[in-house]
Amino acid sequence: MKQTIIVFLVSCLLFSTTSCEKALMADDISALPTSTFSHLWKKFDQQYSMFDVKGVDWNAMYDSLYPLVNDSMSADSLFVVCASLLNSLHDGHVNLYTPYDVSRSDSIYYDFYTESDIDVNTVVLNYMGIDYHMTGGLAHAGLCGDSVIYIRYGSFSNSVGTDQLRHLLRSYPNAKGMIFDIRGNGGGNVANIHRFLSLMPSHGQPLYYSQIKAGPAHGDFSSLQTTYAPTVSSADTDIFTRPVIVLIDRGCFSAASSFAICTQAYDNITLMGDTTSGGLGMPSTGVLPNGWRYRITVTRTLALDGRNYENGVPPDIPLRLDWEKVRQEGRDNIIDSACAILMR
Amino acid sequence: MKRVVIIFLSLFFLLSEVAAQPISEQGVLIGLQGGVGYGLYRDLGASPLTYRGLELLPGIAVSVEKPMWRYKAQLGLSGGGYGLAVGFKYMQAYGGQVNVGFETMHKIAEYAPWQLWLGASVDDRADVRYNSVLGNSCVGSSNFFNLNLIGRTEVSVGNWMMHAQLALTPVSLLLRPGFAYMDNYDHEISNPLADYLKQYRWYISGATIAATDLGATLRLKNGNRIGVSYRWHYMTSRATVGTAAPYVFEQAGHALLFHLGFKL
């Protein structure tokens, strides 16, 4: 019996020696500033999907910034260098998150504030009226004696259901057209694009094409995936077949730009305003060896015309807001122009 | 909850009449498992860091035991919260795994009180690892279908049975994220699941999976059993197909498990 127990205990000891996963797992990457910077650069070099349209020499960025990094530098200083690296991409979906600061694309935010073409006070007070309606995430009112449906959608993060949208349409039975105002819309949930488009005449036509990064080279992408318009039953009476004008500006980013390129698939939708800020790729996230996190664009979207509008979707009818008219007359010349077109 | 567990265990022993004589090892058993563990993992597609945390490991199994053969179907869960301190920041992540498997063992030798068993099992492990940054997340959800080879030695001392087991996985069929991980790539809203899977790649791998199990079981007169075991496991997936899935996914864990077996 004693011998049996000894043999068993020896067996246990042998098994226990296998319980050292540290010997099997590779060491963590160093969290020193040089390793962190290099890791960040390499991740973007391999996974970022927009190098072809951003015009950035990524190797040159490494060569110019890496000499500024050393392992004795402070976290603040490292953040500045890493943020400089990422901001060279001018991509609103690219961020560096640290416990005390967040980097963001300065040019995208600059345009958002300086090139905005909407004055919400004017829209609410002089067009919608303070008693405008709210259906889901949509604010709406009738213009031109309810002949034009005006819908203000400030963020694609605001959910709206298909039933709510149909209820909205039924509220304006005599509408000749619709203004869908997404100026200043910074994006949100792509699913809301499809909900809105389900109100439009559709036969399941292609909307756009997508690719995801599939390898380390800048041109390594998956095959094109086609996104189709939501199919609408021909028996459905809650379909808006009349003209729709979508108002856009430089404040439109991400899902708002995606919505803008979807309009290419609809004969009754026209884009009016200024070129959007783009942001058509989808972001993912990752972690750096020092615990900082980053956001990175890993897909690209091509419009039906085959072009990548990552830097901005142009309008069909270019028109900038006349701020002088806003201040002096309280009028939004873009809404006025859209109304005039729809009332013809 | 504590009271329920005490009553449950008391009834278990009262009804079992702990006996000192040998009992038949044949029959059908329903097994319940509960345990706590310390786990660690690293998914290089999402993070270069190794996350560590406490895990809970409940499970249930049905076994059929014959003199020379054993068959077992089992469902196990494991998962918990993970994290690590980096600088002055604590990184939090979450993960879990569902394990469904079938195992068969054959007694190849017996030198009383020793028994030596060899067998094989197939199991499917669905695994999700998650960390988030504001509105976006990085999710590595993987699936491993494994063919495992198992060696087990048992020694009986009175009503106690002690065992040591080693399982190795020479072949694993993996479904892992592609080159770019992401969670919100919903370009085909009409069929989000199919869309999600398009980011993934199937491949057959020689993934290294090893597990050891050491334990002791008290066999009761009525055929029921109660046991405790220590389990260590390690898994690494480093396979690539072209450049589709270049990221290492490793996990390991130590667990203390408690087992109850009810003979039907």
Interface residues (C-beta under 8 A of the other chain):
Chain A: M1 T4 I5 V7 F8 S11 C12 F15 S16 T18 S19 E21 L24 M25 A26 D28 I29 A31 H39 Q46 Q47 S49 A75 N95 Y97 P99 V190 A191 H194 Y208 S210 I212 K213 A214 G215 P216 D220 S222 Q225 T227 Y228 P230 T231 M282 P283 S284 T285 G286 V287 L288 P289 N290 G291 R293 Y294 R295 V298 T299 T301
Chain B: L40 R42 A46 S47 P48 L49 T50 V86 G87 F88 K89 M91 P113 W114 N131 S132 V133 L134 N136 S137 C138 T153 V155 V157 M162 A164 L166 G178 F179 A180 Y181 M182 D183 N184 Y185 D186 H187 E188 I189 S190 D195 K198 Q199 A210 T212 L214 W232 Y234 T236 G242 T243 A244 P246 V248 E250 A252 H254
